[in-house]
Amino acid sequence: MSEQHSGLGATRVESTTLERSGSATRDAATGASGRAIGRRRSDRIISASAAMQQVVDQASAIARSDEAVLIRGQSGTGRRHVARAIHQWSTRAGGVLVEVALAGLAEAAQLRELFGDGAAAPGAVARARSGSLLLQDAEQLATAVAHKLGEALRATNGSVQRPRLLATVGAGADTPLSVVGGTRIEISPLSARSEDVLPLAAHFLAEIAAEESIEPIGFSPDARRWLVEERWPGNVRELRERIRQAIRLSGQAAVSAEALMLATDGDDVPSFKDAKRAFETRYVEGLLRRCGGNISRAARMAKKDRKDFYDVIRRTGVDPAQFRG
């Protein structure tokens, strides 16, 4: 893999083997079932839910064609990973996958990234010939740039020299890429496919343990329950980062629910005060979720007086109403 800079952005060039999951990645087998589809570990898509299996089936079928693909979903759901898998499963796998991050790029910068600045600085479209071009956050593509891209792709239609277009777009967002046509794939948020959580968690546990050169111990029973009950607003990306931090907090012990609650998205270990506050908040949220927002029942489960438990709720700022019906 290499990264080439032009203008204001960075264009990422992937070689034929994707790097999402390293060569040392182990199979996701620590007590969680899930179907792993892929020719290499690096292009594996974990799919235990019917919703994600439909995505895998679509991606596998579309990979055999050469049409453009628009992958829609919330941030962190794995849109880029699905796009990379489509490239890897296609007849263009021998070519490069050129990725362009459009977020924050003005129209002029988008033009430079995609079409270059003369023969000495070819753009992503030229470099992706015989391979695939992946546009990230395609809802931010300027309309004029989308039309120029469509014209460039039509000019080489049917030619192996034409790059295959793949794009990711936010859930519910509009994109001018409709001028290009192609197939749409929708990826549901992780909260809508809880069956995928434990297989993904097991996969990430093995993957991260291999990266950190440690022996994966597994998840405690309370951690497994917590993983399934959590809503995961940051989707798969948040799940992976939380597991990575929880492994570091757990040392050689099995990852516990407490370690997952205390884990943060960054590399810094939280202060005791911040960790305690985070633990209280997630503990209260977990209890109220299990009790459907019933404070009295949650207090009994916590073995606390109702008034004392209500004080904890007020301190955390959690609203019990959001967990009712």
N, C-alpha and C positions, 0 to 999 in steps of 0.2 A: 504494500500500500504506500502511496505517496500523497503529498498534499501540495497543490500548486496554487499560487496566489496570483490574482490579477485584479487590478482595481481595488475595490473596497472589500471584496469577499474572499473566501477560501474555497477552492474547488477540490473535492476529495476524489481520488482515483483509486478504485479497488482492483486488485488483481483477481484472478479467476477463483481463488479460494477465499470465501468470506471470513472475516475475522471476529464476528460477533461472539462465537464460542471457540475458544482456543483448542489446539490439537490435544491438549491434556484433559479436556472436558470428559467427565464420566457420564454414564447413562443415569437418567433420573429414576432411581429405583428405591429410594429410602422410604418404603412404606406407602407411596402414593402411586396410583395407577394413572396412566395417560398415554395417548398415542403420539409417538414421535415420528413425524414424516420427514424424509429427506435422504439425499444420497450421501451427504457428509454430515458430521456432527455440526459443522458450522452453519448449515442451512436448515437445521432441524426446527420445526415448529411444534411446540407442545400443544396438544389439542385433546382435552378430555370432554369438553362441552360440545353440544350439538352445534352451537353458534360458531365456535372456532373450527370445528371439523368442516363446516360448510365453507369457511374461508380457505382452509387447506385444499379442499376439493376444487374450489374455484381457481385458486392459484396454480394448482397442478395442471388443470385443464388449459388455463390461459397461457401457461408457460410454453405450451406446444405451438401456440400461434405466434404471430409477430406484431399483434396490434398493441396500441397504447393502453396503459392500465392506470386508472386513478384509484388510489387507496385512501378511503375516507375513515376518520375516527378521531377520538380524543387524543391529545398529546400523551405519550407514554404507553399507548396500547400495543405497540409493536408494528406500526405501519412500515417503517423503514426496513425492519427485519423481514417482513413479508415481501417487500419489493426486492430485497437482495436474494431471497429464496427464489422468486420468479426468474430473476436473471440467471441464477445458478442452475436452475432446472431446465433452462431453455437451450436452444441450439447456439445461442450467443455466449454461452458460458466460457468459451475460449477467448472471448474478447474482454475488454475492460468494462467496469461499471464506474461511470463518472457521476459523482454526486455533487449537486449544487444546492447550497443552503440559501434560500431566497429571503429569509427573515431579516428585516432591517436594510435591505438593499434598495436604493433608489432606482428609477427606471434606467438611467444611464449606466449604473453599475451592473444591472441585470444584463443589459446589452453587451457590455464588455465581457462578463462572465460567460455568456452563452455563445457569443459570436466573435470574441477576441478583438484584437486591435492590429490588424494587418497580418501578413504572412509570418512575421517573427513571433507573434503571440496568438496562436490559434485558440479559439474558444472551446467551450465544453462540447458543443455540437460536433465540431470537427474531430475532437479527440475521442469522442465516443463512437465513431464510425466502426461498424462491424461488432459493436458492443451495445451497451445500454446507457441511457441518460436518465438519472434519477433527480427530479426536482423536488426538494423538500419544502413544505409549506407553500404549495402552489397557489393558494388563495391570495398570496402576496405578489403574484406575477402581474406585472403591468399589462393592460389590455393590448397596447401597441406591441409589446414584446411577444405576447402570446400569438398575435397575428403573424409576426415575422417568423416565429418558430414554426407555426403551422405551414407557412409558405415554404420554409426550408425543408421540412419533412416531406411535403407533397412533391417537391422538385426531385426528390430521390426515391419516390414511392416505388416499392417493388425491388429496390436495389439492396444488396447485402451491405452496401456502404452507408445506408441510412441507419442512424442509431435508433434503437427501440426506446420509446418514451415511457418512463414510469414516473409517477408523481404521487406525493402524499398531500392530503388536504385535511383541515380541521373538520370536526363533526359540525354539520349545519352550515359550513362556510361555502360561499360561492367562489368559483374560479373561472377565469376567462379561457381555460383550457378546453372548454366545450367545443371550440373551433377545431380542435384536433380529433375529437371523437374518441372511440375506444370503449373499453369495458370498465365498469365500476365494481369495486369490492368494498364492503362495509365491515369494519371491525368494531364489535361491541365493547363498551368499557368493561373493565375487569369486574366491577360490581354486579354486572348482569350475567356473568358466567363464573360463578363461584366454584364450579367443578374444576376449573383450571388452576385454582390457587395452589392447592397442595402439590400437584404435579410440577407446576412452575417453581414452587418453593424448593422442592427436592432437587430439581435440575440446577437451580441457582446455588443451593448449598454445595453440591458436588463441584460445580464450576468454580465457585469462589474459593473453595477449599483447595482445589488444584492450583489456582492462581497464587494462593498464599502459602502453598506447600505445607498444608496441615491435613490431618486425617479428619474427615467429616464425621461427627458423632450422631447427628440427627436432631430432630425436634422432640421436645417433651410433649406429653399429651395436652397440657394446657396451652402450649405454643401452637399446636395444630388447631385447637379450637379457636384460639385468638386469630390465627391467620384467616380462617374461613369467615369469622364474624366481622372482621375489619372491612370497611367500605372501600378502601384504596382509591382515594380521589386522584392520586398520581398514577394510577394504573400499574402496569407491569414494571415500569421504570422505578416507581416508588417501592414496590415489593422487593425488587432486586437490591436496591440500595439499603433498605432497612435490614434485609438479611445479611448483607455484607457487614454492616455496623454491629449487628447482633452477634455475629460470629466472633468479632474482635472483643466484644464485651464478655462473651461466654468462656473464652479460653479453650480448655480441653473438655469442658462439660457440654452436655446437650443444650441446644439453644432453647431458652425458656421464654414464656410469655413476657416476663419482666424485661428480659434483654431486648425483645422486639419492641416493647413499649418505650424503652429508654433510648433506643437507636435513633439517630438523626440522619438526615440526608447528606451531611457533609463529612469531612474527615476528622473534625474536632470532637473530642469527648465533651459532653455537656457538663457544666458545673453541677455540684450536688443540688443546689437550689433549683436550677432549671430542670434537672433530671427528675427531682421529686415532683415538681409541678407537672411535667409531661406525663409522669407515671399516674398521678392522681387523675388527670384529665382523661387519659385513655382507659384507666380502670373504671371511672364513672361512666364513660361512654359505653364500655363493654357491658357493664351491669345493666344499664338502662335499656340497651338494645336487646339483651336477653329477656328483660322483664317487660318489654313493650312500653317503656316510659313510666311504669308503676313504681313510684318512689318508695312506698312502704315495702313492697316485695324486694326491691333492690337493697334497701337498708337491711332487711332480714338476711339476705344472701351475704352481705358484707359484715354481718354480725355487729351492726351499729344501731344505736338509737336513731329513730326517724329524724329527730331534730338535728342531731349531730351530723347525720348523713346529708341532710338538706343544707347544712352549713358548708359541707365539702362541695356540694353541687354549686352553690353560689360562688364559692372561692374559685372554682374551675371555669365558671361561666358557661357550663353546658346547659342547654335547654332541653328538659325532659320531653317537651311536647313534640320534638322532631322524631322521637322514637315511638310515638303512639299512632296506631292504626294507619 
